[in-house]
């Protein structure tokens, strides 16, 4: 029988640009008396791993890979897979796995690891991507024309996130924080923002995200994304620098129940397409003649559709959100509607 989300080990990907406070947050997580057995996989950019020496003493395991960034060097990606498999083979079951990425890492390939047709997919669940943002300095990275001419990792990290931590608020004035918050929201409308100083934050806000009532969460995201239009942020003045207003979200809600065969066929169809501009997909569905709530998660072409938990007393619904660039709401809704089961 296929495992549900409750049977799998949750995995959190911790991302954020250089100096955003990831290691500080990791130290905070490892110090907290949360009663969980956590394994940490570190990815340090460069030949010598530094962050492992900064992590406070604890009983947790620190896996530090110094042969390059896991998302852009094949050996390092293999390293990540190897370490995760080792963790899954341990006799003592882990409660959580945290992957701390390099500040120069694109989190997409790391997130895609947990959609592979592999024992990793069967034993783990991507709990969430957490992005830390240095409110004092992030705007200069987001507006770096040299980085933007290639691929701005600071933007990628924010767009990919399920939750965004505005860190170092003690170093900024309220108007600066508000400006950063608005700019971050323009890149990722659906991710909740939380504030912190010294990366100290209620762990319930960053761990166990998949344990939340997903129907409420996705419903809120779908409602917020309806008829959304991008406006130039007020602090940009007369637009001396052009920002990417093409990134946005599309929320879709359908009545009735879904045809599981049609949904699987659509997933296969999507996997075969070029989805470079479709960053994330998240949805919950009521499948005809099935008591389980089904979830759909996707990062570019890596997509999975599976049963998640019994509906029980929850109201059945079909809600989907797409996050990406230049999305065609009409086409996406029409294609998804084709997967509805006959009444």
N, C-alpha and C positions, 0 to 999 in steps of 0.2 A: 504494500500500500504506500502511495506517495506521502511523504512527510509534509505536515503542515508547518506553518511559520513557527508555531510553538515548539516544534520538535527540533528546530534547527538552531545552530549557534549564530547569534547576531554579530554582524561585522560593521564597524563604523570606520569610514574613511575620513581622516582628519587632514584637511588641506588648508592652504592659505599662503599668501606670498611671503617672501623672505622677511623675517623679522616681525611677523604678525603675532607671534606668541604661542605657536603650536607646542613647543617643548614645555613652556610654562604651564599650558593647559594639561599636557600629559602628566607632568609632575603633580599637578593638582588632583587629577583623576586617580593617580596611583597612591596619593596620600589619603584620600577620602576613605572613611570607614563605611564602604558600601556593601561589604560582605560578599563581593563577587570575585570569582577567579578570572582574572583578565590576562590575556596574552597580548603583548605589544609587538608589532612588526615595524621597525624603523627603516626608513629609506633616507639615507644621507647623501646629498649630491656632492660628488668629489671622491678623491681616492682615500681619504682618511675620514672615518666616521667620528664626528665630534659629539653629537647629541647624546649618545649613549653614556658619555661621561658626565653629562649634565643631569641625567635622570636620577632622582633620589633613590636611596637604597630601599628595596621592597622585595617581596616574595614573587613578584611578577617576572615573567620571562621577557627579556629584551632581545629581539632579533634585529641585528643591524647589518644592512647590506651596503658594502662600500664599493661595489664594482659598477656603480652608475645608477642613474635614476630608473626606477622600475618601469616607468611608462615609456621610455624611449630607447632603452638598451635591451636587446633580446636576452642576454645572459641574466640581466637583473629581473626581467619578467619571469624567466624560468626560476630564478631564485625565489621569487614571491610564491609561485605555485608550489615549489618544493617545501618551503617553510610552512605554508598552510596545510599541506598534506601531512607533514610531521605533527602539526598541532592536532589534526583530526585523528591521528593514530594513537594519541595519548590515552592511557587507560582512564585517567581522571578527566571527566568532561569539563570543558571550559564554559564559562558563563558568557564571555564576550571576547571578541578579537578587535583590536584597534590597529589600524594601519596609518602611521604618520607619514605623509608624503613629503618629498622635498618641496621647498618653497618655489622651485621652478618646475614643478610637476603639473601636467595636465591630468586631472583626476579621472577623465573618461575611461582611458584604458584600464585603470585600476578597478573602477566600478564594473567594467565589462567582465572582469575575471569571474565575477559571481553569477554570470549568466551563461557560462560555458557549459557544454554538455560533458560534464566531468563529475566525479564524486564530490568535488568542492561545491558544486551547485546543489547536490542532493543533501549535503550536510550543513550548509551555511545559508544565511539570509542577509542580504544587504540591508542593514538596519537604517543607514542614512549616511549622507555625505555632509560633513560639518565644515564650513569654511570660516576661518578667522580673518577678520579685517582690522588692520591697524588704522584707526580713524584719523590719526595724525598725519599719516603719510600715503594712504592708499590712492588718493586722487592723482598724485603725481605718477603713480604706476599705471593707473587706468588711462591717463592722458599721455603716456609716453609714446610719441610718434614713431620712434625707432622700433619699439616693441610691437606697436600696433601694425606696422608695415609688414610684420611677419605673422606672429600669432601671440596675442597678449595673454599670457598665462594668468595674470591677475583677473582678467575678465572671465576666462574659462572657469576658473575656480569658483567664482561667484555664481555664474550661470548654472553650474552643475549642482550647486548645493541644495540640500533639503532644509537646512537651517543655517543661519548666518550669525556669527557672534561678532558684534561691534566691540572690539577690544581696545584697551588703553583710553577709555573715555575720560579717565582722570587727567589726561594730558591735553585735552581739547576743550574748547568753549562749546556751549550748547548750540550755537549757530553753525559751528563747524561739524558737530555731530549730526545735526539735522540735514546739512548739505550732503554728507556722506550717506546717510540713511536713504535720502531721496535718490541719490545716484545709484546706490546698490539696488533699490527697488525698481529702478528703470531697467536694470539688467536682469533681475529675477523677481518677478512680482509675487510668486507663490511661496517663496521661502520665508518663514517667520524670522524676524530679527530679534536678537536679545543682546543686552549690553553687559559689558564686564570691565573690570579693572584688574590688572595682573592675571587675566584669564581665569578668574574665580567666578564660577557660575553654578547654579543648581544643576546637578548632573542629570536630573530627570528631564531637563530641557534639551539634552544633547545625546543621552543614551536611552535606548528603548523606544525610539521613535516609532518603529513598526508595531509596538505594543499599544500605541494609541488607537482610538476608535477611527480606523481608516476611512470609514464611510463619512464621518463628520468632517475629517480633514480634507478629503478629496472633494466633498460636496462644497466646502467653503472655498476651495481653490477654483472649482468650476464656476461657482457663482461670481467670484471676484474677477474671473477672466472674461466673462461675457461682455461684449461690446466695449472692450477696453481700447483706448486710443493712446498712442504715445504723444507726449507733449515735451517740448524742450524744457529742460530744468531751468528754473529762474536764475540760478547763479551762473549760468553759462553766458548771460548777457546777449550780445548780438551774434552769438555762434561763431566766434573766431576759430573754433575747433569743431570739426564735424564729428558727431557721435553716432554710433550705430543704433538707429531707431527701428531697425528691422527685426530685432530680437523681441519676441513676445510670446504670449501663451494663448491657446485656444481651449476653451472648456466646452464639453459636449455632454448633454444629458438625454437619455433615451428612455421611453416607456417600455413596459413589457419585460420579456426575457430574451436572452441570447441563445443562439444555436451554437453549441460547442464546436461542432465540426466546421461551421462557417468561420468561427473565431480563429480556430487553429489554422485554417486555410489562409485567412487574412494575415496572421502572424508570419506564416511562411512567405507570403507574398511580400510583406514589408521587409523581411530579412534579405530578400533578393534585390532590393532596390538600393540606390545610392541615398543614404540618409544622413549625409554629412551635415545638413542644415536642420535636422531634427535631433535635438540634443537629448531630451528626456520625454518619456511617456509614463504616465501613471493612471491606473484606472481600477475600478471595482465593478463587478458585473453579477447580475442574477442570471444563472444558467437554467434553462428549462428542465424541469424534472430532476433538479439537484438541490439538496438542502444546504450546500456549501456556498459561501460567498467566494467568488473567484477574483483574483487580482491579476493585473497586467503591469509589468514593469519593463521598461526598455531604456537602454542607453545606446543611441545610434542604432546599429543593426542587431545588437544583442538584445533579444526580446524574449520574455517568458510569460506564459499564461497558465495559471495553475490555481487549484483550490486553496483557500487560505484558512477559513474558519466557518463553522456553522452560522447561519443567519440568526438562529434562535429567535429572540424577540426584536431584532433589528428590522427596520423597514427595508425591503428589497429595493434595489435601484441599479441603474446603469450609468456610471459617471466616469468620464475620461478627460484627462488634461494632457495636452501636447505643449512642449516648450521648445522653441527653435527660432529659426530665421525665415522670414517671408512665408509664413504658414498660410495655407489656403483653407479657411474654415469650412467653406461650402463643400469642397471636395472631401475633406476629412470626415465631415459629418455624414455625407451621402454614402461613403464607403463603409463606415461603421454601421450605418443603418441597414445595410445589406446583410449584416450578420444577425439581425433580429430573427428569432424563431417565429414560425407561423402561429397565429393566435389559436 
